[in-house]
Amino acid sequence: MFKKLLLTAFCISIIICGAGLIQADQHMPGKGVTVKPARATWNTGFFQEALVRQALGELGYDVQDPKDLQNPIFYKSVALGDVDYWTNGWFPNHDGQLPKGFYDKAEKVGYVVKAGGLQGYLVSKADVEKFNIKSLDDFKRDEVKKAFDKTGDGKADLTACPPGWGCETVIAHHMKVYDLKDHINPVKASYEAGMASALAGYKAGEPIFFYTWAPNWTIFKLKPGKDVMWINVPETMPKDSQMAGKDRMEVSGIEGGVSDPVKLGFVVSDIQIVANKKFLEKNPAAKKFFEEFTLPLADINEQNTRMNEGEKSQKDIERHADEWIAANKATWDGWLEAARSAAM
């Protein structure tokens, strides 16, 4: 009888311990799996990378430090399986940088920010209203050029993109096809310095005219609809490199647009996670988190502003991620629970 009782107790112990192990494994579905993330070279995308890496760590994955890669190198690397994912896909903007057969080996997952990759021209709201500015064509008017001419050359000064940036070539295209070369002077010095000057000018009550993109600190400091307005290009005339996204150059629902829709002159992109297919198949918890994870564009802009003001070390960025998680704990825990459930 004693032996039977001992055996029963032993069996119950095994069942209880086994259940505990199963529960632990469900809580940490990534235990024992090493993950190789990549990260884009532009720091406005570092925040979401830090958040996703933190989540995978909480799911039990051993996540390596990210490799900073240029776009074409990343897309080739993720297709080959040399890296597992990144959070910095911009589509359709990146479509032309994908290697042949890419979608056989990798895929886009979820939306970090749907229609979050905005680019375009902004003008101080007071001057939009004062001069009734609707598009770049209005900068052909003498009174508008005079108001925005800071150098005395008879042209409106535009804070533009430095040489070598992709946006520089698009702005040059606009100057040509809209016949603006005699009316607008794209200032191509350091963008950070140019925008610092524009912000100082705005605070001093001066008219400002600049190119920007989102996510970016610029439209946290200069809020569309309150401080500045997105203006139109005269008509949508894409470059050859923009043809794949030509249907996404005119967008409705943009806060602070002078019209609805706004003809931006740039392709509006969705910011998405891109991952290796085999990695996703083997790691349903990671895939589910990727599908659930999304951020308000305003939150990224705010974090980017903190980096612009000096909080830009990796330790700073990870602290920003921790603070965002603490402020959005219920949402965060919900994403993790969905990820754990997907692995059961």
Secondary structure, 3 states (H helix, E strand, C coil): CHHHHHHHHHHHHHHHHHHHHHHHHHHCCCCCCEECEEECCCHHHHHHHHHHHHHHHHCCCEECCCEECCHHHHHHHHHHCCCCEEEEEEECCCHHHCCCCHHHHEEEEEEEEEEEECEEEEEEHHHHHHHCCCEHHHHHCHHHHHHHCCCCCCCEEEECCCCCCHHHHHHHHHHHHCCCCCCEEEECCCHHHHHHHHHHHHHCCCCCEEEEECCCCHHHHCCECCCEEEEECCCCCCCHHHHHHHHHCEECCCCCECCCCEECCCCCEEEEEEEEHHHHHHCHHHHHHHHHCCCCHHHHHHHHHHHHCCCCCHHHHHHHHHHHHHHCHHHHHHHHHHHHHHCC
